[in-house]
Amino acid sequence: MDDQEEPDDPASVAANEVVPAPEPDTTAAEEEESTRDSSLEMFEQPAPSPPPPLPPPVNVLDEPVVHMEIELARIQQGMLSPVIVISNINNVPEVQATVEISTDQGNEEEEDDTVPIPLEPESAAGSDGPLPDVAFEEPIELSDSSPNRSGQMFTPRRKKRKRAISPKKLIDSPVQSKDEDEEGLLCPICFDAWTLTGDHRVVSLKCGHLFGMSCIKRWMQNNPAATRGCATCKARATMRDIRFIYARAIKAVDNTREEELLQELNREKLKVIDLNTKLTVVNMKVLEQSEKIDTLERKLLAFGQGGAEFSRSQFDGGAEHRHNYKLFLEKNIEITRESGCRALAYSAKHQLLLISQKSTQPLFPGYSIRMLQVPGFVASAGAASMLVSSRSVRDIAIDASDDLFACAAMEKMVKVFSIQNRSVQCTITPSQDPLWSCAFDKERSKFLYLGSQRGSVYVYDIRQPDQLLEEFRVGHGQNDYTGVVKICPVEPTSIIPCGGFLVCKLKSIWFYEYTPTQQIESHLLNITGAFSAMSYNPDSGLILVSVRPTTDKPTTLVLATLEKLDGVFALKLQHTFEGSRVQTVMYRCAQVYLNDADTLVASYVEDSKMLSTWCTNRGRLRVQQLPMNEGILDICPIRATPGQTYLAALSECRCRIYRLNTE
C-alpha cells in the first residue's frame, strides 16, 4: 500500500477530508503515507513519529455530519464483521458518521442500513473507563490511520438486518429423500446394504420383513428354538421360513389412500347388499301374508255357501290326514373301543354306510373308514376298513357316481379313494391351511370343493389334481376368516338354472351361483349367528341350519328355502325348532325327506341327553325323544329301499341304527 499510486479519476478517489484544510507540506504527506499499514497490520500501533502540524480548528457545529464514500477495496472482510478504515478524522468532541454499505443480494431484503455512528473522543472514554453498553450483531470497528488518530476502537450500534427466508421444502429435502431411498436398501439388523448374491443377499420371512441372509441366520441361531422369531415384528419364525428375494430393486408404492377408498367402497356395497336382502325378505313376507289372506277368504266364502259342516270338514281335513313318524332302534353297533368316530356318509349305489373311526391296526396308527353293508349293517366284503389319514376325519364326501369318496381330516391335503378298489385315486394339496370340509359337485361330477380353516374354498378337477381351478376367499371382505364348516352343492332348478353351492362358515352363510356365462357370483344370505352344521336336500329344496345357543336363546334349527327376488338371493323361513341350551361340541343335525309336505328333523339335545325329532306337520312340537348316554356327533339318513328308511346316529364309539315307521 506504500507504493500504491493514486488514481487519476477524481470520482474514484476516496474523499477522506473531513473539512477543507490547508494542504500540508510535502514532507508531512510522505510521512503520512509511510505510516499506512497493510490489512494484516491495521491493528498494530505504529512507531512513534513526530507529530505533524495540526490543522486549524474546525467548527463542528457548522458541519455536524460528515458523509464519506468508501471504496469496496477499502473494506477488509474479517471473521466476524467487515472492518472499515476511515482516515483523516480529527480529534473532535463528537462526530456523527453516516456509513452506507450496499450489496447486491438476489433474494435478500434489507431495511435501512444507514445508521448514525456516535464517536466518542479519547478523553470521554478514558483508558480505564468502561465502554458504553452497546448491543450489536456484527461490530464495525472505526480507526483513524492519521497521525492524530485516537487509539480507542469504537463499536457502533447498528440495526439488525431482516432477511427474507424462503420456506423450507420438506418434501424435496435431500436428506429426507436420501433416508427414504436407503430405507428399503439396508438390513435392519446390521444397517448395511444387502446384496443380490452371497451371504448377505436379501431374504424375507413369512411375515414379509426383509433382512440380509447372514444377519437373520445369526439372529435365529443366537436365540432358543422355542423363541425364534422375526427381528422386526417378533412373529414366530424358523430357519425354514427364510425365503430368497430375486428382485433387483424393491420400491413400495404408497397406496394407503387407495386401500382406504376401496374399504369404504366395500362397506357401502355391503350396506346395499344388506338393504336389498332385507327388502327381499320383507317382500317375501308380504307375499306369504297375501297368500294366507287369499286362503282365509276362500274358506270364508265356502263357509257362507256350503254350510257349517262343509266348512268344518275343510278346517279339520288337514288334521285327519296328518301322519306320525316314529324311530325304533334296529341295531347298536360298537365301531371301536377307542373314541375317534366323527363323520358318516351313505353310498346309495353300493348300499354302503361309511363311518370314520380310529384305526384298530397297531402297525398303521391313525384314522380309517369302515364300511357297513346295508340293510344288514354288517362289514362289507373285502377290506373292513381303509386307513385314510393320520388325523381325525371331519367330513366325508361321495361323488355323483357313488364310486369315489374324499375325506377332510384337518390336514393340508385331501385324498380321493375308490369305493370298489379301496385304493387312492389322487391326492390334492391346495394350501398351507388345514382342511375342514369337502364336497363333490352333483352337476359337474369331477369338481371337488375343499373348505379350509381360514375360510377359503378351493375348486379342483380330480382329473387334474395339481391344477387349482378357482379359489374363493369367502367372507374375507367382511373380515370373516372363520373356518368352513360345510359345503353343499345345489343342483340346477327353475330359480337357479346353472346351479351353485352353499358355504356354511362359523359366522356366515354364502351362496355361490353359476351364471350362464360360466361366471360365479357370491351372495351373503340373510341369516346371522354362530353356526355349527348345515345340510341341503335336493328333493325338497330345504336347507337345514343349526345355530349355536347364546346366553338368552337355545340352539335353533332353521328350515328354509333359497329364493331369488329382484336378483337377490335370500333364505325364506319355513320352520324353526328349539334345541339344547348347552352345546360344547359341534353336533350335526339331519333332515329326512318323507314327502312333499313332510320333512323329519333330527338333532341331539345335549342338556337333556336326548335324540329329538321334529316334523314339519307338527310345528315346533317335538315328535319323539330318545334317551342317549353318549353324545351324537353325526346323523345320516339312509334310504335302503323305496319303502324303507333308516337313520344312523354316530357317537364316539358306537353307531345306532333306527328304523323309521309311519303311523
C-alpha positions as CSV (number, residue, x, y, z in Angstrom):
1,M,0.0,0.0,0.0
2,D,3.0,2.3,0.4
3,D,3.8,2.2,-3.3
4,Q,0.2,2.4,-4.4
5,E,-0.4,5.1,-7.0
6,E,-3.3,7.4,-6.7
7,P,-5.9,7.0,-9.5
8,D,-6.3,9.8,-11.9
9,D,-10.1,9.7,-11.9
10,P,-11.3,12.0,-9.2
11,A,-14.6,10.2,-9.0
12,S,-12.8,7.0,-7.8
13,V,-10.7,8.8,-5.2
14,A,-11.9,8.3,-1.6
15,A,-13.0,11.5,0.0
16,N,-11.0,11.5,3.2
17,E,-11.1,15.1,4.1
18,V,-13.5,16.0,6.9
19,V,-13.4,19.7,6.3
20,P,-11.5,22.0,4.0
21,A,-8.0,22.4,5.4
22,P,-4.7,23.9,4.2
23,E,-2.6,21.4,2.2
24,P,0.3,20.2,4.3
25,D,3.8,20.4,3.0
26,T,5.4,17.5,1.0
27,T,7.4,16.1,4.0
28,A,4.4,15.7,6.1
29,A,2.5,13.9,3.3
30,E,5.3,11.4,2.7
31,E,5.5,10.7,6.4
32,E,1.7,10.2,6.5
33,E,1.9,7.7,3.5
34,S,4.7,5.7,5.3
35,T,2.5,5.2,8.4
36,R,-0.3,3.4,6.5
37,D,-0.3,-0.3,7.3
38,S,-1.5,-3.3,5.3
39,S,-4.7,-5.1,6.1
40,L,-2.8,-7.6,8.3
41,E,-1.1,-4.8,10.3
42,M,-4.0,-2.4,10.8
43,F,-4.5,-3.3,14.5
44,E,-0.8,-2.8,15.3
45,Q,0.3,0.5,16.9
46,P,2.6,2.4,14.6
47,A,6.0,3.5,15.6
48,P,6.1,6.9,17.3
49,S,6.8,9.7,14.9
50,P,7.0,13.4,15.2
51,P,3.5,14.9,15.2
52,P,2.6,16.8,12.1
53,P,1.5,20.4,12.4
54,L,-2.2,20.5,13.4
55,P,-4.7,21.9,11.0
56,P,-6.6,24.9,12.1
57,P,-9.6,24.2,14.3
58,V,-12.9,23.3,12.6
59,N,-16.2,24.4,13.9
60,V,-18.1,21.1,14.2
61,L,-21.4,22.9,14.8
62,D,-21.3,24.3,11.3
63,E,-20.9,20.8,9.7
64,P,-22.1,18.3,12.3
65,V,-22.4,15.4,9.8
66,V,-19.6,14.1,7.6
67,H,-20.6,12.0,4.5
68,M,-17.9,9.7,3.4
69,E,-17.7,7.4,0.3
70,I,-15.7,4.3,0.8
71,E,-14.3,2.0,-1.9
72,L,-15.2,-1.7,-1.8
73,A,-11.5,-2.4,-1.9
74,R,-11.0,-0.5,1.4
75,I,-13.4,-2.8,3.2
76,Q,-11.5,-5.7,4.6
77,Q,-13.5,-8.8,5.4
78,G,-12.8,-10.3,8.8
79,M,-14.0,-13.5,10.6
80,L,-16.9,-11.7,12.4
81,S,-17.7,-8.5,10.6
82,P,-16.3,-6.2,8.0
83,V,-13.7,-3.7,9.1
84,I,-13.9,-0.2,7.7
85,V,-10.8,2.0,7.9
86,I,-11.7,5.7,7.8
87,S,-8.8,8.1,7.6
88,N,-8.3,11.8,8.5
89,I,-10.8,12.1,11.3
90,N,-9.7,14.8,13.6
91,N,-9.9,14.6,17.3
92,V,-13.3,16.2,17.8
93,P,-15.6,16.0,20.8
94,E,-18.3,14.1,18.9
95,V,-18.8,13.2,15.2
96,Q,-21.8,11.6,13.5
97,A,-20.6,9.4,10.7
98,T,-23.1,8.0,8.2
99,V,-21.9,4.7,6.8
100,E,-23.9,3.2,3.9
101,I,-23.0,-0.3,2.7
102,S,-24.7,-1.5,-0.4
103,T,-24.5,-5.1,-1.6
104,D,-26.5,-6.9,-4.3
105,Q,-28.2,-9.9,-2.8
106,G,-30.6,-11.8,-5.0
107,N,-33.5,-12.7,-2.6
108,E,-32.4,-10.6,0.4
109,E,-34.4,-7.7,1.6
110,E,-32.6,-5.1,3.8
111,E,-34.0,-2.4,5.9
112,D,-32.4,0.9,6.3
113,D,-28.7,0.2,6.6
114,T,-27.7,3.9,7.0
115,V,-27.3,4.4,10.7
116,P,-25.6,7.2,12.7
117,I,-22.5,6.0,14.5
118,P,-21.6,8.1,17.5
119,L,-17.9,8.6,18.0
120,E,-16.5,9.4,21.5
121,P,-13.3,11.2,22.0
122,E,-10.4,9.5,23.9
123,S,-10.9,11.9,26.8
124,A,-14.5,10.8,27.2
125,A,-13.9,7.0,27.3
126,G,-10.6,7.1,29.0
127,S,-8.0,4.4,29.1
128,D,-9.6,2.6,32.1
129,G,-13.2,3.7,31.7
130,P,-15.7,1.2,30.6
131,L,-17.0,1.3,27.1
132,P,-20.7,2.2,26.6
133,D,-23.2,-0.6,26.8
134,V,-23.8,-1.2,23.2
135,A,-25.8,-4.2,21.8
136,F,-24.7,-5.3,18.4
137,E,-24.9,-8.1,16.0
138,E,-21.9,-7.5,13.7
139,P,-19.5,-4.9,15.2
140,I,-17.8,-2.4,12.9
141,E,-14.5,-1.0,14.1
142,L,-13.6,2.5,13.1
143,S,-10.0,3.5,13.3
144,D,-8.1,6.6,12.3
145,S,-5.0,6.0,10.3
146,S,-3.9,9.6,10.5
147,P,-1.1,10.6,12.9
148,N,-3.7,12.3,15.1
149,R,-6.0,9.3,15.4
150,S,-7.1,8.1,18.7
151,G,-6.1,4.6,19.9
152,Q,-9.6,3.9,21.1
153,M,-11.7,1.4,19.0
154,F,-15.3,2.3,18.6
155,T,-18.2,-0.2,18.3
156,P,-21.2,1.1,16.6
157,R,-24.8,0.4,17.5
158,R,-26.5,-0.8,14.3
159,K,-29.8,-2.3,13.4
160,K,-30.3,-6.0,12.8
161,R,-30.9,-6.8,9.2
162,K,-34.0,-8.7,8.2
163,R,-33.6,-11.3,5.6
164,A,-36.4,-12.8,3.6
165,I,-36.2,-16.5,4.4
166,S,-37.6,-18.8,1.8
167,P,-39.9,-21.6,3.0
168,K,-38.4,-24.9,3.6
169,K,-39.4,-27.6,1.3
170,L,-39.6,-30.7,3.5
171,I,-40.8,-32.9,0.7
172,D,-37.9,-32.1,-1.5
173,S,-35.3,-32.1,1.2
174,P,-32.3,-34.0,0.0
175,V,-31.7,-35.5,3.5
176,Q,-35.2,-36.9,3.7
177,S,-35.1,-38.2,0.1
178,K,-31.9,-39.9,0.9
179,D,-33.4,-41.6,4.0
180,E,-36.4,-42.7,2.0
181,D,-34.2,-44.1,-0.7
182,E,-32.0,-46.0,1.8
183,E,-34.9,-47.3,3.8
184,G,-35.5,-50.3,1.5
185,L,-31.8,-50.9,0.8
186,L,-30.4,-51.5,4.3
187,C,-30.6,-54.5,6.5
188,P,-32.4,-53.6,9.7
189,I,-30.0,-55.7,11.8
190,C,-26.6,-54.5,10.7
191,F,-27.7,-51.3,8.8
192,D,-25.6,-52.4,5.9
193,A,-26.7,-52.7,2.3
194,W,-27.8,-56.1,1.3
195,T,-26.7,-57.8,-1.9
196,L,-28.3,-59.9,-4.7
197,T,-25.9,-62.8,-4.1
198,G,-23.6,-64.0,-1.4
199,D,-24.0,-64.4,2.3
200,H,-25.7,-61.1,2.8
201,R,-28.2,-61.5,0.0
202,V,-31.7,-60.1,0.6
203,V,-34.2,-62.6,2.1
204,S,-37.6,-62.4,3.8
205,L,-39.5,-64.3,6.4
206,K,-43.1,-65.4,6.1
207,C,-44.2,-62.2,7.9
208,G,-42.8,-60.2,4.9
209,H,-39.9,-58.3,6.6
210,L,-36.5,-58.2,4.7
211,F,-33.1,-58.9,6.1
212,G,-29.6,-59.9,5.0
213,M,-29.3,-63.7,5.0
214,S,-26.3,-63.9,7.2
215,C,-27.8,-61.5,9.7
216,I,-31.1,-63.2,10.1
217,K,-29.5,-66.6,10.4
218,R,-27.2,-65.3,13.1
219,W,-30.2,-63.8,14.8
220,M,-32.0,-67.1,14.7
221,Q,-29.1,-69.2,15.9
222,N,-28.4,-66.8,18.9
223,N,-32.0,-67.4,20.2
224,P,-33.5,-70.6,21.5
225,A,-35.6,-72.6,19.1
226,A,-38.8,-72.1,21.1
227,T,-38.5,-68.3,21.0
228,R,-37.1,-67.7,17.5
229,G,-38.9,-65.1,15.5
230,C,-38.7,-62.0,13.2
231,A,-36.2,-59.4,14.3
232,T,-38.7,-56.6,13.4
233,C,-42.1,-57.8,14.5
234,K,-41.2,-60.8,16.7
235,A,-43.6,-63.1,14.8
236,R,-42.9,-66.8,15.2
237,A,-40.4,-68.0,12.5
238,T,-37.9,-70.8,11.9
239,M,-34.9,-71.3,9.7
240,R,-37.2,-72.9,7.1
241,D,-39.1,-69.7,6.8
242,I,-36.2,-67.8,5.2
243,R,-37.0,-67.1,1.5
244,F,-34.9,-65.6,-1.2
245,I,-35.9,-62.4,-2.9
246,Y,-34.8,-62.2,-6.5
247,A,-35.8,-58.6,-7.3
248,R,-33.1,-56.2,-8.2
249,A,-34.8,-53.1,-6.8
250,I,-37.6,-53.0,-4.3
251,K,-39.8,-50.0,-4.2
252,A,-43.2,-49.9,-2.5
253,V,-45.9,-47.5,-3.8
254,D,-47.9,-45.8,-1.0
255,N,-51.5,-46.9,-1.8
256,T,-52.9,-46.2,1.7
257,R,-55.5,-43.8,0.4
258,E,-56.5,-46.2,-2.3
259,E,-56.9,-49.0,0.1
260,E,-59.0,-46.8,2.4
261,L,-61.2,-45.9,-0.5
262,L,-61.6,-49.5,-1.5
263,Q,-62.6,-50.5,2.0
264,E,-65.1,-47.7,2.1
265,L,-66.5,-48.8,-1.2
266,N,-66.8,-52.4,0.1
267,R,-68.6,-51.2,3.1
268,E,-71.0,-49.2,1.0
269,K,-71.5,-52.3,-1.2
270,L,-72.2,-54.4,1.9
271,K,-74.8,-51.9,3.1
272,V,-76.5,-52.0,-0.3
273,I,-76.5,-55.9,-0.3
274,D,-77.9,-55.9,3.3
275,L,-80.6,-53.5,2.4
276,N,-81.5,-55.4,-0.7
277,T,-81.6,-58.6,1.3
278,K,-83.9,-57.1,3.9
279,L,-86.1,-55.7,1.2
280,T,-86.3,-59.2,-0.4
281,V,-87.2,-60.8,3.0
282,V,-89.9,-58.1,3.6
283,N,-91.4,-58.7,0.1
284,M,-91.4,-62.5,0.7
285,K,-93.3,-61.9,4.0
286,V,-95.8,-59.7,2.2
287,L,-96.4,-62.4,-0.5
288,E,-96.8,-65.0,2.2
289,Q,-99.3,-62.9,4.1
290,S,-101.2,-62.2,0.9
291,E,-101.4,-66.0,0.2
292,K,-102.7,-66.6,3.7
293,I,-105.3,-63.8,3.3
294,D,-106.4,-65.4,0.0
295,T,-106.8,-68.8,1.6
296,L,-108.8,-67.4,4.5
297,E,-111.0,-65.5,2.1
298,R,-111.7,-68.7,0.1
299,K,-112.5,-70.6,3.3
300,L,-114.8,-67.8,4.4
301,L,-116.6,-67.8,1.1
302,A,-117.0,-71.6,1.3
303,F,-118.4,-71.3,4.8
304,G,-121.0,-68.9,3.6
305,Q,-122.1,-71.0,0.6
306,G,-121.8,-74.6,1.7
307,G,-122.8,-74.6,5.3
308,A,-121.1,-75.3,8.6
309,E,-120.5,-79.0,8.1
310,F,-118.6,-78.4,4.9
311,S,-116.6,-75.7,6.4
312,R,-115.7,-77.7,9.4
313,S,-114.5,-80.5,7.2
314,Q,-112.4,-78.1,5.3
315,F,-110.8,-76.8,8.5
316,D,-110.3,-80.2,10.1
317,G,-109.3,-82.1,7.0
318,G,-105.6,-81.5,7.4
319,A,-105.6,-82.9,10.9
320,E,-107.2,-86.2,9.7
321,H,-104.5,-86.7,7.1
322,R,-101.6,-85.9,9.4
323,H,-99.0,-88.7,9.7
324,N,-97.0,-89.6,12.8
325,Y,-93.3,-90.7,12.3
326,K,-91.5,-92.8,14.9
327,L,-88.0,-94.1,15.3
328,F,-87.3,-97.7,16.5
329,L,-83.8,-99.0,17.4
330,E,-82.7,-101.6,14.9
331,K,-79.1,-102.1,15.9
332,N,-76.5,-100.8,18.3
333,I,-73.1,-101.5,16.7
334,E,-69.7,-101.0,18.5
335,I,-67.4,-99.5,16.0
336,T,-64.3,-99.2,18.1
337,R,-63.3,-99.3,21.8
338,E,-61.3,-96.1,21.5
339,S,-63.1,-92.9,20.9
340,G,-62.4,-91.4,17.5
341,C,-65.6,-91.7,15.3
342,R,-66.8,-88.4,13.8
343,A,-68.4,-88.5,10.3
344,L,-71.0,-90.5,8.3
345,A,-71.8,-90.8,4.6
346,Y,-74.0,-93.2,2.6
347,S,-73.5,-94.5,-0.9
348,A,-76.8,-95.4,-2.4
349,K,-75.4,-97.2,-5.5
350,H,-73.3,-99.7,-3.5
351,Q,-75.6,-99.5,-0.4
352,L,-72.6,-98.9,1.9
353,L,-72.5,-96.8,5.1
354,L,-69.1,-95.1,5.5
355,I,-68.0,-94.5,9.1
356,S,-64.9,-92.7,10.3
357,Q,-63.1,-94.3,13.2
358,K,-59.8,-94.7,14.9
359,S,-57.5,-97.3,13.3
360,T,-57.5,-100.6,15.1
361,Q,-54.3,-101.8,13.5
362,P,-51.2,-101.2,15.7
363,L,-48.9,-101.1,12.6
364,F,-50.9,-98.4,10.9
365,P,-51.9,-95.8,13.5
366,G,-54.2,-93.0,12.5
367,Y,-57.9,-92.9,11.3
368,S,-59.7,-95.1,8.9
369,I,-63.0,-95.5,7.1
370,R,-65.2,-98.5,8.0
371,M,-67.8,-99.7,5.5
372,L,-71.1,-101.4,6.6
373,Q,-73.4,-103.2,4.2
374,V,-77.0,-102.0,4.2
375,P,-79.6,-103.3,5.1
376,G,-77.8,-106.0,7.2
377,F,-75.4,-103.4,8.6
378,V,-72.5,-105.9,8.7
379,A,-68.9,-105.5,7.5
380,S,-68.8,-105.4,3.7
381,A,-66.9,-107.9,1.6
382,G,-63.2,-107.2,1.1
383,A,-61.3,-104.9,3.5
384,A,-63.3,-104.0,6.5
385,S,-61.6,-100.6,6.9
386,M,-59.2,-98.3,5.0
387,L,-56.5,-96.1,6.5
388,V,-57.1,-92.6,5.2
389,S,-55.3,-90.1,7.5
390,S,-53.1,-89.6,10.5
391,R,-55.7,-87.2,12.0
392,S,-59.3,-87.3,12.8
393,V,-61.7,-87.2,9.9
394,R,-64.1,-84.2,9.9
395,D,-66.0,-84.7,6.7
396,I,-66.7,-87.3,4.1
397,A,-68.0,-86.6,0.6
398,I,-69.3,-89.0,-2.1
399,D,-69.3,-88.1,-5.8
400,A,-72.4,-88.2,-8.1
401,S,-71.5,-91.6,-9.5
402,D,-71.2,-93.1,-6.0
403,D,-67.8,-94.6,-6.9
404,L,-65.4,-92.2,-5.2
405,F,-65.2,-90.5,-1.8
406,A,-63.0,-87.9,-0.3
407,C,-62.0,-87.2,3.4
408,A,-61.2,-83.9,5.0
409,A,-59.1,-84.7,8.0
410,M,-57.6,-81.5,9.4
411,E,-54.6,-81.9,7.2
412,K,-53.2,-79.8,4.4
413,M,-54.1,-82.4,1.8
414,V,-57.2,-84.4,0.8
415,K,-57.1,-87.9,-0.7
416,V,-59.7,-89.3,-3.1
417,F,-60.4,-93.0,-2.8
418,S,-62.2,-95.6,-4.9
419,I,-65.1,-97.4,-3.1
420,Q,-64.7,-100.6,-5.2
421,N,-61.0,-100.9,-5.4
422,R,-60.3,-99.5,-1.9
423,S,-57.3,-97.5,-3.3
424,V,-56.2,-93.9,-3.5
425,Q,-57.1,-92.2,-6.8
426,C,-55.4,-88.8,-6.3
427,T,-54.0,-86.5,-3.6
428,I,-54.7,-82.8,-3.6
429,T,-52.8,-80.2,-1.6
430,P,-54.3,-76.8,-2.0
431,S,-52.7,-74.6,0.7
432,Q,-50.9,-74.5,4.0
433,D,-54.2,-74.3,6.0
434,P,-55.8,-77.4,7.4
435,L,-59.0,-78.5,5.6
436,W,-62.3,-78.8,7.4
437,S,-64.8,-79.8,4.8
438,C,-65.2,-81.3,1.3
439,A,-68.0,-81.9,-1.3
440,F,-68.4,-83.1,-4.9
441,D,-70.5,-81.1,-7.3
442,K,-73.6,-83.0,-8.5
443,E,-73.8,-81.2,-11.9
444,R,-70.1,-81.1,-12.5
445,S,-69.2,-84.6,-11.2
446,K,-65.4,-84.1,-11.3
447,F,-65.4,-80.9,-9.4
448,L,-64.3,-81.2,-5.8
449,Y,-64.8,-78.3,-3.3
450,L,-62.4,-78.0,-0.3
451,G,-63.1,-75.7,2.7
452,S,-60.2,-74.5,4.8
453,Q,-59.7,-73.5,8.3
454,R,-59.1,-69.9,7.2
455,G,-62.3,-69.5,5.4
456,S,-61.3,-70.2,1.7
457,V,-63.0,-72.6,-0.7
458,Y,-60.8,-74.3,-3.3
459,V,-62.2,-75.8,-6.5
460,Y,-60.3,-78.7,-8.2
461,D,-60.9,-81.1,-11.0
462,I,-59.9,-84.5,-9.8
463,R,-58.7,-85.4,-13.3
464,Q,-56.0,-82.6,-12.9
465,P,-55.3,-82.7,-9.1
466,D,-52.2,-80.4,-9.5
467,Q,-54.1,-77.5,-11.1
468,L,-56.2,-75.2,-8.9
469,L,-59.3,-74.1,-10.9
470,E,-60.6,-71.4,-8.5
471,E,-60.1,-70.0,-5.0
472,F,-62.9,-68.2,-3.2
473,R,-62.0,-66.2,-0.1
474,V,-65.4,-66.5,1.4
475,G,-66.2,-63.6,3.7
476,H,-62.7,-62.1,3.7
477,G,-64.1,-58.8,2.5
478,Q,-66.2,-58.7,5.7
479,N,-63.2,-59.7,7.9
480,D,-64.7,-63.1,8.4
481,Y,-61.8,-65.6,8.5
482,T,-63.5,-68.4,10.3
483,G,-63.4,-72.0,9.1
484,V,-65.7,-73.5,6.5
485,V,-68.0,-75.9,8.4
486,K,-69.9,-77.4,5.4
487,I,-70.2,-77.1,1.6
488,C,-73.5,-78.2,0.0
489,P,-73.7,-78.3,-3.8
490,V,-77.1,-77.1,-5.2
491,E,-78.5,-78.7,-8.3
492,P,-80.0,-76.6,-11.2
493,T,-83.6,-75.5,-10.6
494,S,-86.0,-73.1,-12.2
495,I,-84.7,-70.4,-9.9
496,I,-81.1,-71.4,-10.2
497,P,-80.7,-72.5,-13.8
498,C,-77.0,-73.3,-13.7
499,G,-76.7,-74.5,-10.1
500,G,-74.2,-73.4,-7.4
501,F,-73.1,-74.3,-3.9
502,L,-73.8,-73.2,-0.4
503,V,-70.9,-72.4,2.0
504,C,-71.5,-72.5,5.8
505,K,-68.9,-70.8,7.9
506,L,-68.8,-70.4,11.7
507,K,-70.2,-66.8,11.4
508,S,-71.9,-66.5,7.9
509,I,-73.6,-68.5,5.2
510,W,-73.0,-67.7,1.5
511,F,-74.4,-68.9,-1.8
512,Y,-72.3,-69.0,-5.0
513,E,-74.3,-69.1,-8.2
514,Y,-73.0,-70.3,-11.6
515,T,-74.1,-67.9,-14.3
516,P,-74.8,-68.8,-18.0
517,T,-71.5,-67.2,-18.9
518,Q,-69.7,-69.6,-16.6
519,Q,-69.0,-66.9,-14.0
520,I,-69.6,-67.3,-10.3
521,E,-71.4,-64.7,-8.2
522,S,-71.4,-64.6,-4.4
523,H,-74.4,-63.8,-2.2
524,L,-74.4,-63.3,1.5
525,L,-77.6,-64.9,2.9
526,N,-79.9,-63.2,5.4
527,I,-79.1,-65.2,8.5
528,T,-76.8,-64.4,11.4
529,G,-75.4,-66.3,14.3
530,A,-72.7,-68.8,15.2
531,F,-73.4,-71.9,13.0
532,S,-72.4,-75.5,13.7
533,A,-74.0,-77.5,10.9
534,M,-75.8,-77.3,7.6
535,S,-77.4,-79.7,5.2
536,Y,-79.3,-79.4,1.9
537,N,-81.9,-81.8,0.5
538,P,-82.3,-81.6,-3.3
539,D,-85.7,-83.4,-3.3
540,S,-87.5,-80.8,-1.1
541,G,-85.1,-77.9,-1.7
542,L,-84.9,-77.3,2.0
543,I,-81.8,-76.0,3.8
544,L,-81.3,-77.0,7.4
545,V,-79.1,-74.8,9.5
546,S,-78.1,-75.3,13.1
547,V,-77.5,-72.1,15.1
548,R,-75.5,-72.4,18.3
549,P,-77.1,-71.3,21.6
550,T,-76.4,-67.9,23.3
551,T,-77.0,-66.7,26.8
552,D,-80.7,-66.0,26.2
553,K,-81.5,-68.3,23.3
554,P,-81.2,-72.1,22.9
555,T,-80.0,-73.9,19.8
556,T,-82.1,-73.0,16.9
557,L,-82.8,-75.4,13.9
558,V,-83.8,-73.3,10.9
559,L,-85.5,-74.9,8.0
560,A,-85.7,-72.6,4.9
561,T,-85.7,-72.5,1.2
562,L,-83.5,-70.5,-1.1
563,E,-85.4,-67.8,-3.0
564,K,-84.5,-65.2,-5.5
565,L,-86.3,-61.9,-5.8
566,D,-85.1,-58.9,-7.9
567,G,-81.7,-60.6,-8.5
568,V,-81.1,-61.1,-4.7
569,F,-80.9,-64.5,-3.1
570,A,-82.3,-64.9,0.4
571,L,-83.5,-67.6,2.7
572,K,-87.2,-67.9,3.1
573,L,-88.0,-69.2,6.6
574,Q,-90.3,-72.3,6.7
575,H,-89.9,-73.7,10.2
576,T,-87.8,-73.2,13.3
577,F,-87.2,-75.6,16.1
578,E,-85.6,-75.1,19.5
579,G,-82.9,-77.5,20.7
580,S,-80.4,-77.6,23.5
581,R,-79.4,-74.7,25.6
582,V,-75.9,-76.1,26.0
583,Q,-73.6,-77.1,23.2
584,T,-70.0,-78.0,24.0
585,V,-69.4,-79.9,20.7
586,M,-70.3,-79.1,17.1
587,Y,-73.1,-81.7,16.8
588,R,-74.6,-82.3,13.4
589,C,-78.3,-82.5,12.7
590,A,-80.1,-84.1,9.7
591,Q,-83.3,-83.8,7.7
592,V,-85.2,-86.8,6.3
593,Y,-87.4,-86.2,3.3
594,L,-90.7,-88.1,3.6
595,N,-93.0,-86.5,1.0
596,D,-93.7,-83.1,-0.5
597,A,-95.5,-82.0,2.7
598,D,-93.5,-83.7,5.5
599,T,-89.8,-83.5,6.5
600,L,-88.4,-85.0,9.6
601,V,-85.6,-83.2,11.5
602,A,-83.4,-85.0,14.0
603,S,-80.8,-83.5,16.4
604,Y,-79.1,-84.3,19.6
605,V,-80.1,-82.3,22.7
606,E,-77.1,-82.1,25.0
607,D,-78.7,-80.6,28.1
608,S,-81.3,-83.4,28.3
609,K,-79.2,-86.1,26.6
610,M,-81.9,-86.9,24.2
611,L,-82.1,-87.6,20.4
612,S,-85.1,-85.4,19.5
613,T,-87.1,-85.3,16.3
614,W,-89.4,-82.7,14.8
615,C,-91.8,-82.8,11.9
616,T,-93.0,-80.0,9.6
617,N,-96.6,-81.1,10.1
618,R,-96.4,-80.6,13.9
619,G,-94.9,-77.1,14.1
620,R,-92.4,-76.6,16.9
621,L,-93.6,-79.6,19.0
622,R,-91.1,-82.5,19.4
623,V,-92.3,-85.7,17.9
624,Q,-90.0,-88.1,19.8
625,Q,-87.2,-88.0,22.4
626,L,-84.9,-91.0,22.6
627,P,-82.5,-91.2,25.7
628,M,-78.8,-91.3,25.0
629,N,-75.9,-92.0,27.3
630,E,-73.4,-90.6,24.7
631,G,-73.3,-87.5,22.6
632,I,-74.5,-87.9,19.0
633,L,-71.9,-86.3,16.7
634,D,-73.4,-87.0,13.3
635,I,-76.7,-88.2,11.9
636,C,-77.2,-89.7,8.4
637,P,-80.5,-90.7,6.7
638,I,-80.4,-94.0,4.8
639,R,-82.9,-94.9,2.1
640,A,-82.3,-98.6,1.6
641,T,-85.3,-99.5,-0.4
642,P,-88.1,-97.3,-1.8
643,G,-90.3,-98.2,1.1
644,Q,-87.8,-98.4,4.0
645,T,-85.8,-95.5,5.6
646,Y,-83.2,-95.7,8.3
647,L,-81.5,-93.2,10.5
648,A,-77.9,-93.7,11.6
649,A,-76.7,-91.9,14.8
650,L,-72.9,-91.9,15.4
651,S,-71.3,-91.4,18.8
652,E,-67.5,-91.5,19.6
653,C,-67.5,-95.4,19.8
654,R,-70.9,-96.7,18.6
655,C,-73.3,-96.4,15.7
656,R,-77.1,-96.8,16.4
657,I,-79.4,-97.7,13.5
658,Y,-83.0,-96.6,13.8
659,R,-85.9,-97.7,11.6
660,L,-88.4,-95.1,10.6
661,N,-92.0,-96.2,10.8
662,T,-95.1,-94.2,9.7
663,E,-98.3,-94.3,11.8
